[in-house]
Amino acid sequence: MPMTSYPSPLKADKAFTCAEIPTIAFNKLIDREPAELAKLLAAGQKEGFFYLDLTKVESQGLYEDYENILAFMKDWFNQPLEEKVKYAYGSDTQGYKPIGTQTGATENSKDGRPNRSHLDRKASSALRPREPHPLQRLHKQNPLPRPRTPRLLLRRVGLLGADRYENHHRDHKPSNSSMTFHRYPKTDARDTSNVGHNKHTDISSLAFLFAQQWGLQVPSTTLPHNGWDYVRPKAGHAIVNVGDSLRFLSGFKLRSVLHRVVPVAEMEHEHRFSIAYFTRPVHGTVFRDSESRVIKADEWFSHKFDVYRQSHREQRMNTVLTAGIEDEKMRARVHVVEEIAV
């Protein structure tokens, strides 16, 4: 587009808190600098997420590619609904997802994350049939899906030999890895019962999020009464978080991060856009999950997506939604709309 973020997620007179997130330099990871590798391990074990600095020459082009894709996605989402639903395949990894098919951030709400799309060549060419396919170009040039960052994490926690990251994440084998594109509609383009995206941990090994606008929140380490901190958008950086699969593969040594997305003041005037790339293990990878089951990664994927579509009450009945990050008391908490004060 590119978009510049508002200085605050809330209206000017309201206070808010931001999460303290470590920053990891991608170029230093490439060079395997010991101090940066130590920071990576600490972030994976303690916070479960970090900013990935892509401003240096080794990765600057990548961030520019993502900005170009955001511009393309704005055009795609602006198509009439009847055009977009042609690509609603009913799949969790491909096609268009209409609004309100999962739970929202507050009790009894539905998600306000319509129009999420895992676009294929057919869907993008329908909009710009004579232009090169930008998503395919991005995938070819994108160094992030390569296993460098998660591989380094798993090596640092001692997973070698048969447990090495590469043995569970191979490009030539089928998996549920995917790139997703999100549009959260502005206030006058959605029903008031559609509220953001409910709290959850990601299914993935690692998730790479590009979001230039406010809305992402994580549990606060400083606020009382189980409050939430905003994650500050940072130009030239991806937000990377550990997901369930990497946590389980590490024997729970790494921490998947609980997070949600809520409406913000900017959305009174503009849609909110984001892009995420989820690296996931190949089908058949086995680990022990938060329910103490020995389960295949693709079965965990399917089970968790089923839970995403359940009611809030049903989601509180087991650990799947938040992968055991919340204890039973936290899991039982009912999140009310008053928590989200724009």
C-alpha positions in Angstrom: 0.0 0.0 0.0 2.2 0.9 2.0 0.4 1.8 5.2 1.7 3.7 8.2 0.3 2.8 11.6 -1.6 5.3 13.8 0.4 6.3 16.8 -2.1 4.6 19.2 -4.6 1.7 19.0 -7.1 3.8 21.0 -8.5 7.2 20.9 -6.1 9.9 21.8 -7.2 10.3 25.5 -6.9 6.7 26.4 -3.9 5.0 27.9 -2.6 1.6 26.8 0.4 -0.7 27.4 2.7 -2.3 24.9 4.4 -5.7 25.2 8.2 -5.7 25.7 9.4 -7.9 22.8 13.0 -8.7 22.0 14.4 -8.0 18.5 16.4 -10.5 16.6 18.5 -9.5 13.5 18.0 -11.8 10.6 21.4 -11.0 9.1 23.1 -11.9 12.4 21.2 -15.3 12.4 22.5 -16.0 8.9 26.0 -15.3 10.2 25.3 -17.4 13.3 26.6 -14.8 15.7 26.7 -16.5 19.1 25.1 -13.5 20.9 22.2 -13.4 18.5 21.7 -17.2 18.7 21.5 -16.8 22.5 18.9 -14.1 22.2 16.9 -16.3 19.8 16.9 -19.2 22.3 15.9 -16.9 25.2 13.0 -15.5 23.2 11.8 -18.9 22.2 11.9 -20.1 25.8 10.6 -17.1 27.7 8.4 -14.8 25.5 7.7 -17.2 22.7 7.9 -14.4 20.1 10.1 -11.7 18.8 10.6 -9.0 16.2 12.7 -10.2 13.3 14.6 -7.2 11.9 14.5 -7.3 8.1 15.9 -3.8 7.5 19.4 -4.8 6.5 20.5 -5.4 2.9 20.3 -9.2 3.3 16.5 -9.1 3.8 15.3 -5.6 2.9 13.9 -6.8 -0.5 11.7 -9.3 1.3 9.9 -6.7 3.3 9.4 -4.6 0.2 7.8 -7.7 -1.5 5.4 -8.0 1.4 4.3 -4.4 1.1 3.7 -4.9 -2.6 1.6 -8.0 -1.9 -0.5 -6.0 0.6 -1.3 -3.6 -2.2 -2.4 -6.5 -4.4 -4.5 -8.0 -1.6 -6.3 -4.8 -1.1 -7.6 -5.0 -4.7 -8.5 -8.6 -4.3 -10.6 -8.1 -1.2 -12.4 -5.1 -2.7 -14.0 -7.5 -5.2 -17.7 -8.1 -4.8 -18.6 -10.9 -2.4 -20.0 -13.1 -5.1 -16.6 -13.1 -6.8 -14.7 -14.0 -3.6 -17.0 -16.9 -2.6 -16.1 -18.7 -5.8 -12.9 -19.5 -4.0 -14.6 -20.6 -0.7 -13.4 -24.2 -1.0 -14.3 -25.2 2.6 -10.7 -25.9 3.2 -8.6 -24.9 6.2 -5.5 -24.3 4.0 -6.8 -23.0 0.7 -9.4 -20.5 -0.6 -11.6 -17.8 0.8 -13.0 -17.8 4.4 -16.1 -15.7 4.9 -16.6 -13.7 8.1 -18.0 -15.3 11.2 -17.0 -18.9 10.9 -14.9 -19.0 14.1 -15.2 -17.4 17.5 -14.5 -13.8 18.1 -12.4 -12.1 20.9 -15.4 -11.7 23.3 -18.0 -14.1 24.7 -20.6 -15.2 22.1 -19.1 -13.1 19.4 -18.0 -14.4 16.0 -14.7 -13.6 14.4 -14.3 -10.2 12.6 -11.7 -11.7 10.3 -13.7 -12.3 7.2 -12.1 -12.4 3.8 -9.1 -14.4 4.9 -7.7 -16.0 1.9 -5.0 -18.5 1.0 -4.8 -17.4 -2.6 -3.9 -19.8 -5.3 -2.9 -19.0 -8.9 -6.5 -19.3 -10.1 -7.8 -16.8 -7.6 -5.2 -14.2 -8.1 -5.1 -14.5 -11.9 -8.9 -13.9 -12.0 -8.1 -10.3 -10.8 -5.0 -9.6 -12.8 -4.8 -12.2 -15.5 -2.1 -10.6 -17.6 0.3 -9.8 -14.7 3.0 -12.1 -13.3 1.7 -14.0 -10.3 3.1 -12.0 -7.3 2.4 -14.7 -4.7 4.4 -17.2 -6.6 7.2 -14.8 -7.1 7.2 -13.9 -3.4 7.3 -17.6 -2.4 10.3 -18.2 -4.6 12.2 -15.3 -3.2 11.1 -15.6 0.4 13.9 -16.9 2.7 11.7 -17.2 5.7 10.0 -20.5 4.8 13.4 -22.1 4.8 14.1 -23.9 8.1 16.9 -21.6 9.2 15.3 -19.9 12.2 13.4 -22.8 13.7 16.3 -25.2 13.0 18.6 -22.9 15.0 16.1 -22.9 17.8 15.8 -26.7 18.0 19.5 -27.1 17.9 19.9 -24.8 20.8 17.5 -26.8 22.9 19.4 -30.0 22.1 17.2 -31.6 19.4 19.6 -33.3 17.0 19.8 -36.5 15.1 16.4 -38.0 14.3 14.7 -35.1 16.1 16.3 -32.4 13.9 14.0 -29.8 12.5 14.8 -30.8 8.9 13.5 -34.3 9.5 10.0 -32.9 10.2 9.9 -30.0 7.7 10.8 -31.0 4.2 9.8 -28.9 1.2 9.1 -31.9 -1.0 6.7 -33.7 1.4 3.1 -32.7 2.0 2.3 -30.5 5.0 -0.2 -27.9 6.1 2.3 -25.0 5.7 0.5 -22.0 4.3 0.6 -18.3 3.6 -2.6 -16.5 4.6 -3.9 -13.0 3.9 -6.2 -11.3 6.3 -8.6 -8.3 6.1 -10.4 -7.2 9.2 -13.2 -4.9 8.0 -13.6 -1.4 9.3 -16.4 -0.6 11.7 -19.1 0.3 9.2 -18.4 -2.8 7.0 -19.1 -5.4 9.6 -21.7 -6.4 12.2 -21.0 -5.4 15.8 -21.2 -9.1 16.7 -18.0 -9.7 14.7 -15.1 -9.0 17.0 -11.5 -9.6 16.0 -10.0 -13.0 16.4 -10.3 -15.1 19.6 -7.3 -15.8 21.9 -5.4 -18.8 20.7 -1.9 -20.3 20.1 -0.9 -21.0 16.6 -0.8 -24.5 15.2 2.4 -23.9 13.4 6.1 -24.5 14.2 6.8 -20.8 13.6 4.5 -18.1 12.4 5.9 -15.0 10.5 3.4 -12.1 10.7 3.6 -8.9 8.7 1.2 -6.4 10.2 1.6 -2.6 9.8 -1.4 -1.7 11.9 -2.4 -2.1 15.6 -4.7 -4.8 16.9 -2.5 -7.7 17.9 -2.5 -8.3 21.7 -0.7 -10.7 24.1 -1.3 -11.4 27.8 0.2 -8.6 29.9 3.1 -9.4 32.3 2.4 -6.1 34.2 -1.3 -5.3 34.2 -3.5 -6.6 37.0 -6.6 -8.9 36.4 -5.1 -10.8 33.5 -5.0 -7.7 31.1 -3.6 -7.6 27.6 -0.8 -5.6 26.1 -0.7 -4.4 22.5 2.0 -5.4 20.2 3.5 -2.3 18.5 3.7 -2.4 14.7 7.3 -2.0 13.7 8.2 -1.0 10.1 10.7 -3.3 8.5 10.1 -6.1 11.0 8.2 -9.3 11.0 6.6 -10.6 14.3 7.7 -14.2 14.7 6.1 -16.5 17.2 6.6 -20.1 18.3 3.5 -22.3 17.6 2.2 -25.5 19.1 4.0 -27.9 16.8 7.5 -26.5 17.6 6.6 -26.4 21.3 5.5 -30.0 21.3 8.5 -31.1 19.2 10.9 -29.4 21.7 9.3 -31.4 24.5 7.7 -28.2 25.8 11.1 -26.4 26.2 9.9 -23.7 23.8 6.9 -21.6 24.5 4.0 -21.0 22.1 2.5 -17.6 22.6 -1.1 -16.8 23.4 -2.5 -13.9 21.4 -5.6 -12.4 19.9 -6.7 -9.6 17.6 -9.1 -6.8 18.7 -10.7 -3.8 16.9 -8.8 -0.6 17.2 -9.6 3.1 16.7 -8.0 3.1 13.2 -10.7 0.6 12.1 -13.3 3.3 12.3 -11.9 4.6 9.1 -9.8 1.8 7.5 -9.6 -2.0 7.1 -6.9 -3.8 8.9 -4.6 -6.0 6.8 -2.0 -8.6 7.6 0.0 -11.5 6.0 1.1 -14.6 7.9 3.3 -17.5 6.8 2.9 -20.6 8.9 5.6 -23.3 8.8 4.1 -26.7 9.8 5.5 -30.2 10.1 5.1 -32.7 7.3 2.1 -35.0 7.6 2.8 -38.0 9.9 5.1 -36.1 12.2 4.4 -37.4 15.8 4.5 -35.5 19.1 2.9 -35.4 22.5 0.3 -32.6 22.7 -1.1 -30.6 25.6 -3.8 -33.3 26.2 -0.9 -35.8 26.8 -1.9 -37.6 23.6 0.7 -39.0 21.1 -0.8 -37.5 18.0 0.2 -36.8 14.4 0.8 -33.1 13.4 -1.9 -33.2 10.7 -4.4 -34.6 13.2 -3.6 -31.8 15.7 -4.1 -29.3 12.8 -7.5 -30.7 12.0 -8.6 -31.0 15.6 -7.5 -27.4 16.4 -9.4 -26.0 13.4 -12.5 -27.9 14.6 -12.0 -26.2 18.0 -11.7 -22.8 16.3 -15.2 -23.3 15.0 -16.7 -24.3 18.4 -18.5 -22.0 20.8 -16.6 -20.3 23.5 -18.1 -22.6 26.1 -17.0 -25.7 24.2 -13.5 -24.3 23.8 -13.1 -23.9 27.5 -13.6 -27.7 28.0 -10.1 -28.7 27.0 -6.6 -27.3 26.4 -6.6 -27.4 22.6 -7.4 -23.7 21.8 -4.5 -22.4 23.9 -2.4 -25.6 23.9 -2.0 -25.8 27.6 -0.5 -22.3 28.0 -3.5 -21.3 30.1 -4.2 -23.1 33.4 -7.8 -24.3 34.1 -8.7 -21.0 35.9 -7.4 -18.8 33.1 -9.1 -21.0 30.5 -12.4 -20.6 32.3 -12.3 -16.9 32.2 -15.1 -15.2 30.1 -13.9 -12.3 28.0 -16.5 -9.5 27.8 -16.8 -6.7 25.3 -16.0 -4.1 28.0 -12.4 -5.4 27.9 -12.0 -4.0 24.4 -12.3 -0.2 24.8 -11.5 1.6 21.6 
